Amino acid sequence: MSELHFTSTGNGKPLIVLHGLFGSGKNWQSHTRQFSSHFQVFNVDLRNHGDSFHADEMNYSVMAADVEQLLYRQNIENCYILGHSMGGKVAMTLAQQNPDLFAAMIVADIAPVAYFHHYDDLIDPILSLRLDQIESRAQADQLLRPNIPQDQLRAFLLQNMVRESGGWRWRVNWRVIQRDMEWLTGFVDLPDDWVVDVPALFMRGDKSDYIGDAEIEVINQHFSRSTIKTIEDAGHWLHAENPEAFARVALEYLQLN
């Protein structure tokens, strides 16, 4: 079985950090440094992302199994887990399958529900780039600008373009992700009587629409010890848009659990 790439830093109780769609553990390095003063932080690249392996299957069941295997190999149990967006759905799936692994969990701006966004407006322009004709990341940035005008979003996506052996390659497996996007934006239908008893903090950005009243109702139904916290001046990427507030709320919660 292929193994996930991760970095580990700090000492103390293990904290597993799972990034969101199109991201990687590198997006969490500043938080990792801060969290590592309190915990042993495992900053993980999920399959088809970062420096982890590319695979032809992409859904939450296999991604949760990947993380569970990592915990098993590292002899990790009774740990904390923090997942943003896609990483949050991986964390919730693993908590559904094996709640005894976790002392507490933090889910950042996502709920155990299906969302409806296929991201073709981002992936199609990226797949249209001819990497063999790209000389620099700046050139790729200019080529993507007409279709992806948001500078911050474009810079985030282009972090996945890396040079090796004189050429460029993508760390993200765009084609598989695009093909399986319905799995990634969706979520399994949960039975009414399915409940996770793990302490769970759900953090949402006040400018994000991912966790509204309907989603809170689902969270409360299925996570019996859930807490909802809103991060001000932040959207879906709340950990990047208001990092100080995000880190403060996360650390306060983990240190109480």
N, C-alpha and C positions, 0 to 999 in steps of 0.2 A: 504493500500500500504506500502511495506517495505521502511524503511528510510536508506539513506546512512550514514555511519559513517564519521565524520569529526572532526577536531580540529580547534579552532579559537583563534587567538592571534593578538595583536596590535590594533591600532586605526586608523581611517581615512576611506577613500573610500574603499569599499570591493574589494578584489582581490581573485578570485577563482582559485585554483591550482589543475590541474587534471594530474595524473601520467600516465605512459605508461603501455604497456602490461607486465604482470608478476610483476609489481611494486606495490607500495602503497604510501600513503602520507608520510610514514616514510622516503622514499628515498629523500624527499624534505625538511626535517627538517632544514638543514643548510641554505637553501635559504629562508625558511619561517621566520627564525629568522632575517635574513637581511631585507627581504621585510616588516616585521612587524614594522620596524622603520618608515615606510612611509604609510602603509595601514593596514586595518583590513584583515588579511589573513585567508581564509577558505581553509584548506588543506584536500582534499576529498579523500576517498577510493571509487573507483567505484565498481559496483556490481561484485561479484565473485572475489574480490581482498581485501587484507588488512583485516580490521575488519568489512567490510560491509557484507551484507547478500549474501548468495549463492542462485542463481535462475537458472531455467532451460532454460532461454531465454537470448541470448547474441548477441545483434546487436546495431548499433548506434542509432536507433530510440528509443529503450527502455532505453539506457544509457543516452541519452539526456533528456528524460522525467524524469529520476531519478534526474538529476541535476536541471532541471527546478522546480521540486517539492521541492527540498532543498531550492532553492532561494525563492520560494513562502512562505515556512514555516518560513524562517528567515527574511522575508520582505526585501529582497535584490533586488534592481533594479539599472539600470544605473551603473553597476559594471565593473570591469576589469576581464578578464578571461585569464589564461595561461594554455595551454595544451601541453604535450609532447607526440609525437607519437600517440598511441591510444587515449590518452586524448586530443590531438589536433584534432583528427577526431570527438570526442564527442563535443568539442567546436565549430567546424565548422558546425556540424549538428544542434546544438542549435542556432547558429547564422543564419543558413538558415531558421529555423522554427520561430524564435522569435528574430530578430535583435535588437529590442528596449530594450532588457535586458542589452545590453553592450555599454559602452562608448568606449572601445577599446579592442582588443584581441591580444594575442601573441600565435603563433603556432610554436612549436619547432620541427624541422626536420621531417616534414611530409607535404604532399600536399593532396588536395582533389581528389585523384586518387586511383586506385587499385594497390596493390603490390602483388607479388607472392612469398610467403614464408609460409610454413605450420608449421614450428617449430617442426615437428615430431622428429627430431634428439635431441631435448631438452626434449620434453614432454614424449616420450616413455621411456627413461631411468628413469625419475622421477616416472612414474606410475609403473615401475617394482620394485621399492623399497617396501619392506615389512615393513611398519612403526611399526608394532607390534614386529618386531625383531631388530629395531634400538635402540641402547642405547645412542647415542650421535650424535650431528650434525657433529662432526669430522668423525664418522663412515660413515654417509651418504655421506660426502664429498669424502671419499676414494672410496666408491662404485660407485659414479658418475664419478670419475676422468677418467676412461678409455674412456667413451663415451662423456664427456664434459671436455676436457683437459684445457680449459681456466680458470685459477684460479679466475679471477675477475668475470666472468660470472657465474661460479659455486657458488661463495659466494653470488652474487646477488640473484640467484634463491633460495638458501637455507635460505635466510632471511624469506621465506614464510613457513618454517617448524617451528612450535612452539610446546612447550610442555604444556600440560594441563592434569590434573587428572591422572598424572603418565604415560601418553603416549604422542605420537606425533600426530599432525594433520597438514594438509596443509591449509593455509589461502587462497590459490588460488584454484579455482574450475577447476582443470586441465582438467577433462573429458569434461565438457561443453565447455570450451574454445577450446579444440582440435576439438570437433565436429563442432563448429561454427567458426572455424578459417577463412573460406572463407569469412564470413561476416566481420571479424575483419581486415583482410588484404585488403579487398575490399573497395569500396565506391560506393554510389549511382551514377548512370549516371546523370549528371547535365544538364538540358536544356541549350541551347546556350544563351538564354536570361535571365538566372537566375544570378542575381548579388547581392552581399552583400555590403552595403555601410558603414559598420562598419570599422573604422581604424584598420588595421590588419598588424602586424609585423610577418613575417615568418623568423625564424632564422634557419640556416643550418650549420652543421659542414663541414669544408673544406675537411675532410677525409671521409665524408658520401656520398653515392650515392642516397639518398632519394629525394633530390631536385636538379635536373639538369635543363638543358635548357627547356626540354619538360614540366617538372612540373611547372617551372616558368611561362611558357606560359599559362597553365591552371589556375594558381593562379591569374595572371593578368587579365584573362578573367572574372573570377567570383568574385574577390575581388577588387572593383573599387578603394579602397584607401589602397592598399597593398604596403608594403615596404619589401625588402629582405635584410637581413644582414647575413654575413658569419662569423662564429666564428672560428678562427685559432686554429690549433693543437687540433682538436676535431672531433670525428665521430658522430654516431647516438646519443650516450648518452652525448651530448655536455654540458649539465648542470653539469655532473659529471666529465667530462674529462678536461674542462676548466671553472671551476665554477666562477672564478673572472671575466673573460670576459663576460660570460653569464649573470651574475647578473648586471654588469655595463651596458650592452646594453639594458637589459630588463628594468631596472630602468630609464634609460635615456628616453626610449620610453614612458613608462607609465607616467612619470612626464611631458611630453610634450602634453599628451592627456587627 
